[in-house]
Amino acid sequence: MTEPLVTFRNVEKRFADFVAVQDLNLDIHEGEFLAIMGSSGCGKTTTLRMLAGLESPTQGEIHIGGRLMNDVKPHERDTPLVWQSLALFPFLTARENVEFGLKMRGVEKAERRRRALDWLERMDISEFAERNVDTLSGGQKQRVALARSLVMEPRMLLLDEPLSALDANLVIRMQGVLTRLQKELGITFVYVTHSQSEAFAMADRVVIMSRGNIAQVGTPKDIYRAPANRFVAEFVGRNNILSGKIDTIDSDTVSITTPAGQFTAKPPAFAIQSGQDTSFVVSADLVSLSRTAPDGGNKVQATLISEEFIGSVVTLFLESADGHEFKVQMQERELLDLDLAADQSVWLSWSAGNAHILEGG
Amino acid sequence: MPAKKSIDLYALTWRVPIILWQLLFFVGPVLFMVAISFFVVKNYRMTEAFEFVNWQKMLSRSYFWDSYWYTLFIASFSASVAMIVAFPAAWALAFRASDALRRWAVFLLIIPFFTSYLVRTFSWYVILAESGVLNAMLGFVGLGPFTMLNTHFGTVVGYLTLTLPLAVILQTVTMANIDKTLIEAARNLGCKPLATIWRVVLPLSKTGFIIAALFCFILSFGDFVAPFYLGGSQEPTLPILILDTTKSGQQWPRAAVVAIMMMLTLFTIAFTAIALAYRKPKGAK
């Protein structure tokens, strides 16, 4: 693999006595769509602001394109940012907003006008070019903000929750616009969000942050199916997490005893010992449900408590004899076929290959 | 048939007193002053008349126009100085100071207004006099003494005493309300730190700054104390001209002409400034 576009090496950012980011090590590759996700205060925005030079790290090194960037001023960088509030200049028209960065770079007047209009055209808002930005709708403003950053032809675009102010329909539309743009331009997008659906829908890789640390880096699928630790497993939701003790370790299965019964999981990439406390996770949609006990495999008997209907998919909440809550996700029509009643006792089962042991118990 | 509009007694109770007050103590006197400007003075006695002689006499005299342009110039100059001198302080208070420090600063800037302006003006005598504090200090480094009282410099110092704290307060309040993200956005798009003042801070502060400058101008333009006591009235400003005119031969009608000219000037400037301050940006509906 070629050298990464961005490297964070042991980066720490401290505000007075609050540590926003600590010991951050991360590579961002040329041309990837990277989402940084976490709840508020996890350090994701601080990380993005350090990339833009709006904060400088208190420790460690940030390199962009091989150059040490720790003390490079924001205006000397090529890292345009799309702000959560969009931060369009209210005293300028849409076109003048898009031209702003080019003007600062000393691009000649006719040339910058042409490039600005090109981008407004590309974003489908050329008819609003001479309108003041305050007269535009949320979606149109969003497009002006994107055009203002992309007209700079950067190697990397930074986005700080740019869709959080839009309504649900528009979010889906803009997600399409963003992924298409990223593919067409082939530049790196670094996208900060608290929304799992945005991150998973668009990103090639997702970074999950918690309290200033990286909890996991991986493809959306990795993170969803094989969360590395308990925090990620809980953060991505709709998972069943079971805790217990490791019994025996074979080459292809690990046997774990939990209060809900004895189960098998696939051996993890990290070292484990028999007798140690552990947890494993099974995605809610990989658990099967039947009225009669299946033969062999991982199974547990549980009682149906409630169901949550969201369109074609339903989530069932069940309780095992020891009081553990299980979640099962399935198609609504599959559920109809099973013809279940409330308080009915059913069997849950899953294959050992779908049970992932979490690092750190 | 539309119902006859009933008279809302409650609303009237609140409205009538202020309307009466304004009619009695503002509109009335102004109209009376306009009337006086057409009166004539004979044997040191003012008599009712309707003649244009006062207007003709005043507006054809070069001493009136000298005084008019001088007042316009020195008030504009002093307002500009106030706005420029206030800016660094206001900028620091708006963008660098903590909220607590800013609150204290605004409070301290209001304190000068507790004391009479006349008293504050007289205190400059001690500082600016030939044998005053400033010349004594300059003497230590082998400079001076400079004549600072009864000069244009003295007049401007007096005006600034009145306007500078106000300029700092208005500028601070204006800039403190700017969305800081816009400044960061400008930096992010390649704008150098100092250039953000021209590119972002000033355009965003336009309304507040024009109002602040207007206040500085109005207060200086109509001020009598500073040019009289610190400027020495060698070059009379319009307020001093009014006083002189009333003293010399009881020419109240001619003084009224000067006063009306001042009011017309202030109306024009204030109206233009406010129109500029609230002008919609390009492309706004």
Chai-1 contact restraints between the chains, C-beta under 6 A:
chainA,res_idxA,chainB,res_idxB,connection_type,confidence,min_distance_angstrom,max_distance_angstrom,comment,restraint_id
A,A52,B,N188,contact,1.0,0.0,6.0,A-B,restraint_1
A,L54,B,E184,contact,1.0,0.0,6.0,A-B,restraint_2
A,P74,B,R187,contact,1.0,0.0,6.0,A-B,restraint_3
A,P74,B,N188,contact,1.0,0.0,6.0,A-B,restraint_4
A,H75,B,R187,contact,1.0,0.0,6.0,A-B,restraint_5
A,H75,B,G190,contact,1.0,0.0,6.0,A-B,restraint_6
A,H75,B,C191,contact,1.0,0.0,6.0,A-B,restraint_7
A,H75,B,K192,contact,1.0,0.0,6.0,A-B,restraint_8
A,L81,B,N188,contact,1.0,0.0,6.0,A-B,restraint_9
A,W83,B,T181,contact,1.0,0.0,6.0,A-B,restraint_10
A,S85,B,T181,contact,1.0,0.0,6.0,A-B,restraint_11
A,A87,B,T181,contact,1.0,0.0,6.0,A-B,restraint_12
A,A87,B,L182,contact,1.0,0.0,6.0,A-B,restraint_13
A,A87,B,A185,contact,1.0,0.0,6.0,A-B,restraint_14
A,F91,B,P203,contact,1.0,0.0,6.0,A-B,restraint_15
A,F91,B,P281,contact,1.0,0.0,6.0,A-B,restraint_16
A,T93,B,K282,contact,1.0,0.0,6.0,A-B,restraint_17
A,T93,B,G283,contact,1.0,0.0,6.0,A-B,restraint_18
A,F100,B,L189,contact,1.0,0.0,6.0,A-B,restraint_19
A,G101,B,L189,contact,1.0,0.0,6.0,A-B,restraint_20
A,G101,B,G190,contact,1.0,0.0,6.0,A-B,restraint_21
A,M104,B,L189,contact,1.0,0.0,6.0,A-B,restraint_22
A,M104,B,G190,contact,1.0,0.0,6.0,A-B,restraint_23
A,M104,B,C191,contact,1.0,0.0,6.0,A-B,restraint_24
A,R105,B,G190,contact,1.0,0.0,6.0,A-B,restraint_25
A,E130,B,G283,contact,1.0,0.0,6.0,A-B,restraint_26
A,R131,B,G283,contact,1.0,0.0,6.0,A-B,restraint_27
A,N132,B,P281,contact,1.0,0.0,6.0,A-B,restraint_28
A,N132,B,G283,contact,1.0,0.0,6.0,A-B,restraint_29
A,N132,B,A284,contact,1.0,0.0,6.0,A-B,restraint_30
A,T135,B,K285,contact,1.0,0.0,6.0,A-B,restraint_31
